[in-house]
Each structure stands twice: as structure tokens, then as C-alpha cells.
Amino acid sequence: MTQSDVEMISWEPLQEFTRGVLMQIGMSAEDAATEAEVIVWANLRGVDSHGVQLLPWYVEAADIGHMKVKPNIQIVKETPAALFIDADHAFGAVVTVYAMKKVMEKARATGIGWAFIRQTNHQGAMGYYPLMAAKNDMAGITWVCGNTSMTPFGSKFPGLANNPIAISVPAKRHRPLVLDMATSIAAGAKLLLAKDKGISVPEGWALDEEGNPTTDPWKARILLPIGGPKGSGLSIMLECLGSVIVDFPKVEPVVLGKQPPFGMGTMIGNPDRIRQHIQNSVVVAIDISAFTEVDRYKEHIDNMIDGLKSLPKAEGFDEIFVPGEPEWRTYEERTRNGIPLPAKTAENLRKVGARFDINLPTT
């Protein structure tokens, strides 16, 4: 994109705009602030596919009742180290922040806290939640068991979810490590971002409705697994640990023909977009101090980072990055200079804002 194709908007007014829209659709001030922070955090880190471009979709989902602005979040079962939460179709960030706070409490008491979340909605950039743990001298893990949008290795049918998974640990001199990835080669929301930008997607990302390779984001319907059988196998096992265990399987009814596959044609900008994007999730916190001295742990992480970055560079590489490092640099740059919104994204946000008489911040 050229400079004329984007609008630069400061993150704080953009976050306030997002919070205002969410409050107008009925969210409490506290929940709207949580959701807005997670959404704009993704943009600040350069993960624009999971940022404010999704706000119109969220509003539409709330309009038709697929995402509840006032859910009845309940703890169904609880042990000293674990809990099972029914989200009642809550906005993903709202219930996941709640769950991470709960598991950190349990980790302080038992060394580890583990939460299963059933029936939540899109959770945004998953790295936000384990980073909450890292900021509290813990290790954090989260993953998602969502709708089937990815094909198993060897098939051309969207029979698996692409299971975003994130892990974060603290360091002392360096920023926390944050791994945030999916079991697919690319996250599904990156296809939506490509639509807003008016660009093609790389070869090997997706298949069309008939199972043919495509670089057209408007035709893309099926994601491909990362590493072939490895991404496919990891997705299957995460489904076993995140969905089947709470008796809300996502894969089984699709592969047995009891439900149609979700695919990528069901989000905003497509005629069948109103189908529900409901998912399960796992949230984990590990209290480092229960097993080793925290400062010593952080020093080991720093030493590992320094050592990795000092290794000989392969041809064509100027630097070795560790997980989360490119995003931290983008975070610092965008915090200073603003967030670049594609013109189409800005247009969609203005339409949503106009509905509630809320103006999108100016460039």
C-alpha cells in the first residue's frame, strides 16, 4: 500500500472510539474497555488482521445475538488448580481476561492454574492473554478450538480448526517472549485484511471452495496446515484437550456430516457471514516462583536470547529474531507514530461510528 492508501490514527483515540462503539451496542464500561484494549493492542503490534478491522463484524454479530454484550459467564466446575467456565457466547476478550485472572490466582496458590472455556467468541490476538501472566512473573499459555476452517493434511475439506496458540514468559533485560501462531500457515483474519488492502495472498495459504489453490482472498475458503502433517496433527490433539474435554466438540459433527463446515466464507463481507463463530479455549498460568527463583529464571531467558541473537547469520539474514521481537518493535513505533489503517478499514469504521454518532478519530 502507498501512503495515500492508509490513514494514520493515534492509538489512544482509536481505542476510545472502539470502546465507545462497544458501549453503544450495550456492553458495560468495564467490558468495553477490556475488549477495546485487546483489539487495539493487536494493531499496535502490527497484527492488524486481529485489530479494529474486526469491529464491524463484532457489532454485526452482537446485533443478531451471536455475541452477547451481557453474557451470563459461569464457573461450572472448579478444583484447587483448575476451573471450567461457560462463557455463554461472551465477547472473547472479556471472558479470556477474566479466565486469565482466575488461573493466575490459582497458580499463586498451587503453582499452576488451568481453565477450560466453553462457548466463547472470537478472542482476538491470543498473545495478549499469556502476556498478562508474563507481566506477573508467570508463564502463560492459551489456545483456541474454533470452527473448522482448515483442511487436514491430505484432504481438501475444511475439517479442522486452525487453533491459534500463544505462549509467553518473562525476561529481565529483554521484553517478554511472546509466541503467537496458528496451526494454519496463515490466520484466517489475514484473508480479511487482504480484502481491505485489495491485495492477493501468498501461494500456499488457502484453497477455494472446490479445494483448488488460490491467491484471491475473496475466493479463499479453506486454510492449509503449517508443516503439513505436523500442523494437522497438532490441531487434532488441541481439539481433544480443549473441546472434547468440555463436551462441546467442534470437529466431530463436521467430519461426520452432522454440521456443515465453517470455512472462511462466513465472516464479514460474505453473504453467509451471519453464521456463528463460536469456540472453546484453554488458558494456563504457571507460577515460576513455585519451581525456581524468578530472577534467576529471567536471567536464563535473557542469556538464551542474547546467545541466539549472536549466532552466525545464514546467507540473506541480517538478524535473528526471537518470538515476539518484531511485534515489540512495531508496538514501540506505532505507539509513537500512530496506527496505519487501510482506507477500506477506515471506511468500514466510519460507517459503524456514524450509526452511533461517534466520529472516527482524524488522521
N, C-alpha and C positions, 0 to 999 in steps of 0.2 A: 504494500500500500504506500502511496505517496503521502506527504504531509497533509495535502488537501483532502485526503480521504479519511482523516481522523479528526476528532475533537479532543483536546487535552483538557481534562477536568480534574481539579484538586480532589484528593480522596475524601477529605472531611465533608465538604458539601455534598459529594456524591453519596457518601454513607448516610448523611442526614436525609437526602432525597429518598433513598431506599427505605429508611426507617419510616419516613412519613407515609409513603405509599402503603407499606405493610400495616401501619396503624389504621389507615383508611379502609382497609379490607377487613378490619375487625380484630387484629392482633393486639395484645396488651402492649404497653410501652416497653416493658422489660423484654418480652419475647421478640418484639420488632427490633429492638436494639441488638439482641443476640444474633438474630438472623441477618440483619444488615451488616454487622461486623464480619461475620463469616463470609458473606457474599463479596464484600469489597476487599477483604483480606486476600481472596483469590486473585482479584485484579492487581492488587499491589505486588503480588509475587509473580505476575506475568501469566497466571493460569486463567486467562480471560475466558476460556471455554466454560469455566465454572463460576464466573462472576456475574456482573449486573445484566449481561445479555440474557440470563435465565429469568430475570424478574417478571417480564410479561407472561412467561409460561407459568410461573408460580401464581401470579394473580389469576390467570385463567383457570388453573387447577383449583384454586380456592373458590372461585365463582361457582363452579359446578360441584363443589363438595368433595373433591378428591384429596385436597389438602386442607385439613381442619385448622382454622385460626384459633379455636378454643378447644383443643382436644382433651380428653379425659385420660391423661397419662397415669398408668397404674403399675405398681410393683406387684407382679403376680405371685412370684416365689422369691425367697431370699435365704441365703446361708451366710455364715460369717465372712466368706470370701467372694460370694457371687450373688447376682440377682438377675431376675428375668422381668423385663419391662415390656408391657404392652403399650405401644405409642399411640394407638387409636388414630392412625393416619395423621400424626403431627407433622409440621414442618421439620425437616430433618435436622437442621442445626439446633433447633430448640430442644429436642429430646436427646440429641447426642451430647450436647454440652451438659445437660442435666445428668446423663449417664456417666460421663467422664468425671464429674464432680463426685458422684456417688462411689465410683470404683476407686478414686484416689483416697476417699475416706476409709474404705475397706483395706486398701493397700497399707495405709498407715497403721492399721490395727493388726493385719495378718501377713503383710509382706506382698500380697498380690490382691487385686480386685478385678473381677471379671463380670461383665454384663452382657446379656443377650437382649437385643431389642427386636421386638416383633412388630411388623406393620407400621413402619415409618415411611417417610417420603424422601425424596432426593436430598442428600446431605451435603452437597457442595464439594469443595476441595477437602478431602479427608485428612490431609496433613495438619489441619488446624487442631484437631482433637488430640492426637498423641503429643503435639507440641505443648498443649496445656499441661500434660504430665511432665514433659522435659523441663518446663519452666518451674516446676515444683520439685526438682531433683529426683524425678522418677523416669522410668522408661514407659513409653506408651505405644499401644498397638490398636489399630482399628481396621476393620474390613467390612465390605458390603456384600450382601447376597441379593441381587436385584433381579429385574426382569430379563428374560432371555433375549439377548441382542448379539451374541457371539456364537459362531459355529464351533462345534467340537472338531478337533483335528481329524481330518479325513472325511468330513461331511461338508455340505453346503447349506445346511439347515440351521437356523438360529436356535439351537437347543440349550445353550449355556448362557449364564450371565458373564459379564467381564470383570466382576468382583474387584473394584478398587480396594487397595490395601495400603496402609500407611504405618510407618514406624518412626519414632523419634526418641533420641537420647540426648542428654545434656553434655556439654563440654565446658571447659573453664575459660580458656583464652579465645576459643572459636565459638561461632554460632552453633546452636544445637544441630545435630544431624537430623534431616527430615527426608525419609524416603516416601514418596507418594506416587504410586503407579497402579496400573490395572493389569489384569491378565490378558487383555487385548493389546494389540500393537499400539493403538491409539484410543483414547477415551471417546465415547460416543459424542459428548458435547463438543469435541473439536470439529466434528462434521457440521454442527450448527454454527460454530464460529466461522467456518469456511464459507457457509452460505452468506453470512452477514458481510464477509470481506469480498465475496464474489470471486473466490479462487478455487482451484482444484485441490484435491488432497493427494498425497503421495501414493504411488503404486504400492500395493500390498497392505493397505489399511482396511479395505472393505470390499464387499460383494454387493451386487444389485439384487433385486427381488428374485431373479431367476438363478442366483448363485454364480453370476459371472463377475470377474474382477472389474472394478470401476474406479475412476478418479473423480467422478462427478458427485459432489456432496448431496445433490438433490436426488440422485438415483441410489445412493448408498443406503443399504438396509441391514446389512449383516457385517459385524466386525470379525476380524481374524485374530486368533490367539497368538500371543507373543511366544516365540520359541517353539511353535508348533505343538507337539505333544506335551511340552512342559507347561505352557500356559493353560492348555486344555485340562491337563491333569490337576493342576493347582486349583483351577476353578471348580472342578468336581469335588475336591476334598473340602474346599472352603464352604461349599453348599452343604456338605454333610455336617460341618461344625457350626454353621450359622443359621441355616433354615430348617433342616430336618429335625434338629435338636429342639426347636421350639414348635414343632408340629405345624409348620407353615411352609411346606416345600415350594420352591419356585420352578425347579427343573422338571420334576416328576410329572406334573399334569400336562406340561407342554410336550415332552417326548413321548408320552403315552397317548397323545392326541385328544386329551380332555379339555385343553385350552389352546387357543391359537398362540403362536409365538409373538413376542412383543416386537422384536426387530427395532430398527432405528426410524421407522416411518411414523412413530406415534407421538413425537414431540412437536413443539410449536412450529408452524409453517407447513404442516401436512394435514390433509383432510381428516385423517383418523386420529388426530393428536389428542383427543379428549380421553383416550383410554388411560387407565390408571397406572401411575408409576409407583408402585408400592414395593417395599423391600424390607429385608431384615438386616441386622448389623450386629457386630461384636465389638465391644470396647474393653480394653485391658489397660491397667496401670500396675507397674511393678515398683515397689519402694526399694530403691537401690541401697539405702541405709540398712535394710534388713539383712543384707547379704555381704556388703563390703562398705568401706569408708568412702563417703561420697566424693570428697575432694580427690582422693586417690583414683577413683573411677574416672572422674573428669580429666585428670592428668593423663591417664592412659588413652582416653579418647583424643585429647589434644596431640599426644605423641603419635598416635596412629595416623591422624590427619596430616601432621607435618611430614611423617615418613612417606605416606602415599603420594603427597604432592611433590616430594623431592625425587621420586623415582625417575629413571631415564624416560624421556618422552618418545613415543612412537612417531614415525615419519608423518608429517602433516598435522601434528598436535603441538600447540604452544603451552598447554596447561592441562593438568589432571584435576578434575573436579570430584568432589565428594558429594553425597546425596544432600540436596537442598541448597548447595552453594550458588548455582546460577540464579535460583529464585530469590535468595537473600540479596544478591546484588541488584536484581530488578526491584526488589522491595525498597531498598535504600534510594535508588534512582527515582522511582515513581513517588515515593513519599516526598521527595524534594520537588519534583518537576511536574507531577500530575499523572493521571491515568489516560492513556490514549484509547478512545472509543471509536470503533469503526462507524462511519456515517450511518449505516443501516441500524446498528445497535442504538445509536443516539436517537434516531428517528423513532424506533420502537419504544424507547423510554419516554420520549416526549408524548407519545400517544397515551401511554399509561398515566403519566403525570397529569395530562390535560383532563383526563376523566375525573380526577380528584382535585383539580385546580392547584396542582403542585408543579412548579416550573423546574425543569432540569437545570442544574447549575450551568452558567455560561462558561465558555472557553476561557 
